[in-house]
Amino acid sequence: MAKWKDGIAKLVIPTPFPVGDVNVYAVKGEKLTLVDAGPKTDEAWEALKSQLKELNLTPGDFEQVVLTHHHPDHAGLLDFFPDNLDVFGHPVNQRWLSRTDEFLKFHDEFYIKLFSEFGIPERYASFINKMKKTLRYSCNRTLTGELKEGSQPEGLNEWTVMETPGHAQSHIGLFREKDGVFLGGDHLLAHISPNPILEPPLPGNAERPKPQLQYNESLKKLRQLPISLFYSGHGEDITNVNGLISERLGRQHERAMKVKAWLESESLTVFAVCRRLFPKVYEKELSLTISETVAQLDYLHSIGEIYINKEEEAFLYSASKEVV
């Protein structure tokens, strides 16, 4: 049953995605705020209304929505709300919320080039369209205002925005200093590590983002805060934040070093490494497994453990210059 705790009520919303339910949050302040919304499905809308009723609220009582990031399971349900409802989030959200023809063309061109560089056979090109199909659960909205590092959302004067890119380029969290509560979206989950999802470069940037490196830096940034309670976008609340951060960083390093061992004796493409890392699921979940694979290779390259040969159409990765 939904209930208030220190001005926050968690609402658990079903999604059509493998990750399962998403957590959204009603937050009391100068303005009643919904942090994240859920996916664009009738089932999600009914679940939201039902739990709000337990709080003696309706969706129409919210004066604004704050998005932690743009993914459809967090933003899509906005299409069920009135068009004049204020929506705030990081500026990077907008290209995913409006999805102009220009952006979708750029999206496809980026992944076509990436698939070539990663050595992914042409028969998997259909995954580019499959990635876009999840966007049917998203919304079509325009941000009322932008939230950036250190700002305070209007109507939430106790909360400060922290940019936490990694899982998404648009990702932010909200920190309440007086009691150490953090509304963190998908940046930290109790039982799984969020996927550092590949995205097209931001305007003005020639190179693609390296989300694993961003994610690690964002984790270290959180470690500097006195967080007492972390409200996640999926699953349970987290109290031992620093301990979990150390565990996540440690496990990611271990996985990366496992990949390095494969590259000691031969050069491999991203796709070849992906097949070894995820032999049973890579064909079904290519976009997620490729993102996770590139995450390890980006990390290894950043700490000087591997080399990249970009002379061929498909880049080759190796732990030795001689092998490359």
C-alpha positions, 0 to 999 in steps of 0.5 A: 500500500502506498504511504508517505514517509518524510514527504515521499511516497513510492509508487510501483508501476508495471512495465512491459520490459524485462527489468520489471516494475519501475518506482516513481515517487510523489514528493511533497514540497511547495509544489506536489511533484511526481518524480518519473512517471512510468511507461506509456501503457494503460496498465501503468496508468491504472496502477498509478491511479490506484496507488494515488487513491490510497494517498487520497490523490489523483494524477490531476493533483500533481503540479509538475513532473521531474524526470531522472532520465528519458528512458520510456519506463520513466517518461512514457506515461507523461502522455496520459497527463494534461499537455499543460503539466510542467515537466522538468529534466536535464536538457538531454532529455528533449531529443528523446522526448520529441524524437524529430525526424532529424534526430531519428535519422542521426540515431540510425546513422550513428548505429550503422557506423557503430555496428561496422566499427564493432564488427557486427555482421550485417544480418543483425542490422535489424536490431537498430529498428528493434532498439527504436521500437521500445520508444513506442512506450515513450511520450511526446513532450516538451520540457518546461524547464531544464535542470542542471548540476546544483540547481533546485527544481521550482517548488522543491526548494529542499532538493538539489540536482546532481548530474549522474550520467552513465546509465543515460546521458540525461540522468540526474538525481535529487539530493535532500541535504537535511536528511541525506535522502537521494532520489536516484532513478536508475543510477544505483539499483540494489541487486543489479548493475544498471546497463551503461547504454550507448547513445549517439553523441551530443550536439557539438561532439564528434565522439560517442559518449563512453557511458561506463567511464561516466557511470564510474565517475558518477558513482564516485561523486555520490560517494562524497555525499552523506546519503542515508537513504537512496530511492531507486528507480527499480527494486528496493531502497538502499541504505548502505550506499557507499558499500554498494558503490564499492561493490559495483566498482569492484565487480566491474573491474573484475569483469573487465580484467576477464575480458583483458585475459582474452585479449592477451593472445589475440585481437578481437572485435567488440562483437567477438568479445560480446559473443564470449561474454554473453554466449546465450543472450547476445542474439536476443538482446544485442543492443544491451549486451553490446553496450555492456561489452563496449563498457568493459573495453572503454574502461580497459582502454582508459586505464591503459590495459588494452590497445585499439587498432582502427586501421581496419573497418572493424576495430580490433582490441588487444592487450598487446601492441604486438598482437594488434 
